[in-house]
Amino acid sequence: MSDKTIHAFYTDDDVLLSAVKQVREKHYHIEEVFTPFPVHGLEKAMGIADTRLAINAFLYGIVGLTVATVMMNYIMIEDWPQNIGGKPSFSYIENMPAFVPIMFELTVFFAAHLMVITFYLRSRLWPFKKAENPDVRTTDDHFLMEVDVTGKDVEEVTKFLQDTGAVEINLIDKDAH
């Protein structure tokens, strides 16, 4: 049995959002939805769980704060203590108010840069990766919903998708790609 997918095209984001809800109610499996711009509420309609990237950002910020603290303690207190403006270099705690800007900057630096790396790895985006967009029109003015129809009545699913407002429907054989 070959794997088959239907590509249903829509020209309006509200029609697409309604169609996604109807397809989920009928318990058809939506592989992916391609849109030319973010559609508010689409991830909720598709049943996609909330992202945990914010937790990573917090952890990366903690790493940055820790690196800043350890680095400043080593450089300014242990390795090469300096008397700058009459401030003694006896302990890190005594000089911490002067180090706050550096702590803030490294916290933001680590959180931002590690989040970008995490996003690219999580999204499987890396240099020279071939684009996965199945139709170039989805970068301009069309919305595409991929519905898996393996083991289902293709005619019934096609009729159902037409009733949801699809302007074009194509049957794609995944084995042929």
N, C-alpha and C positions, 0 to 999 in steps of 0.2 A: 504494500500500500504506500503510495507516495504522499509526501507531506504537501498539503495545499494551503494557500493563504489567499484571502481576498483583500485587495487594496480598494478601499472605498474613499472616494474624494469628496470633499465638501468645500464650499466657497464662503461659508459664514461660520464664525467661531461659536455663536450661540446655537446654531443648528448642530454643529459638531458636539458641543457639550451635551445637548439633549440626546443626540444619537449614542454617545458613550454611555449615558445612563440607561437608555433603552437596551443596548446590547448587553450590558452587565445584568440587567433584570432578566434577560432571556438566557443567561448563563453561558454566553459565548465567550471564548477567550480572546481578549485583545492583546496582541503581541506588542504593539507599539503604536504611538500616535506622533506624527510629525506635523509641526506647525511652523509658520513663518515668524511668529512672535509668541511670547508667553501667553497662555490662556488661563485667566484667573479661575481657579476651582477645578481645573482639569485633573490634577493629581488626586484630589479628593474623590472626584467622580470615577476615576480609574481604580480607586482603592489602594493607591500607593501610600505606604507608611511615611510618616514625617522623617525628615533627615536627622541624622545624629552628628552632623558636621559641627554644630555649635558646641557640642561637648568636646570635640577635638580641638576647636579653637581655644576653649578655656584651658585645656591641658597643654596646648602649645604655648599659651601665654605664661602658664606656670613654669614651663621649661625655660622660657626666655627670662623670666624673673630670677629663677635659680641660677642660670648661667651668669646673669648680670651681677648678682650678689657674690657668687664665688669668684668671678673674674675681678671685681673691684676690691674685694677683700684681699685677694692674692697680690694684685698689682699695687694698690695704694697703701696697704697696711703691712703685708709680710715681705714682699720682694723689694720694693723701692719706696719706703716711706718718705714723704716730702712735707716740709713745713710750708704750706701755701696760705698766705694771708694770716699767719699766726695761728692757724688751726693745728692742733696737735694730731699726730697720727698714731695714738696709742691703741685705739680700738675702732672696729668698724661701726659699732653702735654710736659712738660719739660723732662720727663723721657722716652718718647715714643721711641727714637732711641734704647735704651737698650732693649725694649720689642719687636722689630721687629722680631727677630728669633722665639719667642714664638708665635707671631701672625701668622707667616708663617706656623709653624708646626701644630698649631691647625686648621688652614684653610685646610691644606692638610689632616689632620687626619679626620676631620668631613666629607669632601667631599668624601674621599676614603671609609670610613666605611659606611656612609649612602648610597653611591652608590651601594655597595655590597648588602646591605639590600634591597634597592629598586629593584635591578636587580632580586634578588631571589623572592621577592613578585610579581613583574611584570611577571616573567616567571613561576609563580606558582610552584616554587621549594622549598620544605621544607623537613625536615628530615622524613624518612620513607615513602616518596611518592613512589607509584608504578610507574615503568617506563612506558612511553607511546609509546615506540618504537614498531611498529607492527611486525618488522622482524629483527632478530639479524644480518642479513647480511649487513644491512645498517650501522653497526658500523665497517665494515671491507672493503668491496670493491664494494658494490652495492648502487645504488641510487633508492629511492622509491618515486613515485608520487601518491598521493591519489586523485582520481577524483570522484566526486559525480555524480552518474548516476541515481538518483531517478527521475522517470518520463521520462527517455530518452531511446532510443533504445540501449540496451546493446551491441548487435552485431555490430552496426554501430560504437559505441565508441571504442569497442575492436579492430575492424579493423583499425580505425583511429590511435589508440595508437601503434599498430603494425607497421604501416607505419611511425610513428615518430622515430622508432628505439628501441622500448621496446623489451627486450629479454625474459621477462616473464610477463604474465598478469593473475591476480587472481581476481575473483569476490567475494567480501566480503559482507555478509549481516550484517548490523550494529545492527539489532534487536537481532541477535543470540549472540552477545558479551555482 
